[in-house]
Amino acid sequence: MSLRDNIPSIAVSAFVLLGIGVVFWKITGSDTSTSHVDVRLPELSAPAKVGQTLFQENCAACHGDNGSGSDQGPPLIHDIYNPGHHADGAFFVAASRGVRGHHWRFGNMPPQPQVTARQVEKIVRFVREVQAANGIKSVPHKM
């Protein structure tokens, strides 16, 4: 039997191995970007300054100072969290209900019942102002 006779079997085997590799990549986490980013702080509005304080008190332990990320949680000053992909409502849901980990390898985020909706509003204002100052723009999410 020649190599030419085995080409269909080789092609099927390669396709199966590629499929297994893709599944493994998805299961083990596809994110390879850094979990810490450099953040430039702008001059903040008054509500965002309040949000910064609330963020540091309630979010920074995992999401890093000013949303820069840490070994406990992802940076929020990142394109993944642009308003077109994660609208403001996503932050309210994450704080009140928690969120299943889906972009990073940190696992699930637990609910943060100590943070009120009004406080989340100010935290979001802070995050969005810092995102804008770091060049993060709203990009519509495409699936």
N, C-alpha and C positions, 0 to 999 in steps of 0.2 A: 504494500500500500504506500503510495507516494504522499508527499506533503500536500500536493494539490487535492488529493482525495480527503484529507483531514481538515481542509479549510473550514467547512461548515461547523465541524465539531469545535475547532479552535475558536471560531467567532462566537459560538454560543457560550463556551466556557469563559471567554473574556467578558462577554456581556453580563454573565451571572456574577463573576468576580467584581466587576465594576458596580453592579447593583448592591452587592454585599458591602462594598466599601462605602457607598453613599449612605446606606442604612446605618452603618457603624458611625459614620461622621455625624449624622443627625442625632443619633442616640447619645453619643458622648459629648455633644455640644459643638456647634459649628463656629462659635465665636473665637476668633484668634486675636482680636484687637486688645489693646491694653485696657486694664480695668482702672487706670488712673490717668487723668489728663491734666495739663496745665490750664488753669483758669485765670482769665483776666477779669477783674472786677471793675464794673463801670461806676459812675456816680449813680446811686440808686434813688428812686423815688421814695417818698415817705412810706407808702404801704410796703414797698419791697424791702426797705430797711427793717421794718417789723418782721417781714417774712424771713429775712436773713437770720434774725435772732431766733425765730421759731424753728427754722431749718437747723441751725446749729444745735439747738436744744433737743430736737426730736428726730432728725434725719442724718446728721453728719456722722454719727457713730458707724453707720453702714455706708452711706453715700459719699462720705468724705467731706472735708471742709469745703464749703461753697459748691458742693455738688461735683467735686473732682474725682470721686470714686475712692475705693479702698479695697483691702483684701476681703472685706465683708460684703460689699455691694458695689453695683456699677455706678459709673459717673452719670449724672443727669445732664451734665453739660456735654452732650454727645448728640450727634446727628440722629441716632435711633429715637431719641426723645423729642424730636422736632414736633411742633404742633400739628403738622399734617399726618404724622404717624401715631403719636400719642397726644391726643387732644387734652385740654385741661381736665375734662371729666375723668380721664384715666388716672390722674393723681388723686381725685376724690375717691374713686373706687378702690385704688390701692390702699389709701389710708383707712378707709372704713371697712373694707372686706379682705384686704390682702390681695396678692396677685400671684398666680402661678409663674414660676420662672420660665422665660421663653426666649430671651435674647442672650442671656449670660449664664455662666455656670455657678451662680451663687445659690441656687435653690429658690424656694418660694419666699416671698415677702409676707410676713404675718401682718394682720390688721394692726393699726395703731390707734386704739380706741381713745387714748389720751388726747388726741389731736381733733379739735372740732372742725366742722366744715368752714367756719369763718377763718380759722387759723390756716387751713389748707389753702383757702383762697389767697391769703397773703404769701404763703410759701410758694404757690404757683407763680404769683406775680414776681417774686424774687427770682425763681428759676428761669422764667421767661426773659426777664431783663438781662440776666447773666448770659443766657444762651444767645440772645441778640448781640450782646457785646463781644461774643466769641464767634460770631459769623454763622450761627445756626439759624437757618431760615425754614419757614414752613414749606415742606415738600409733600404733595399729596402721596398717600400710601398706595402702592400698587401691589396687587397680589398675583 
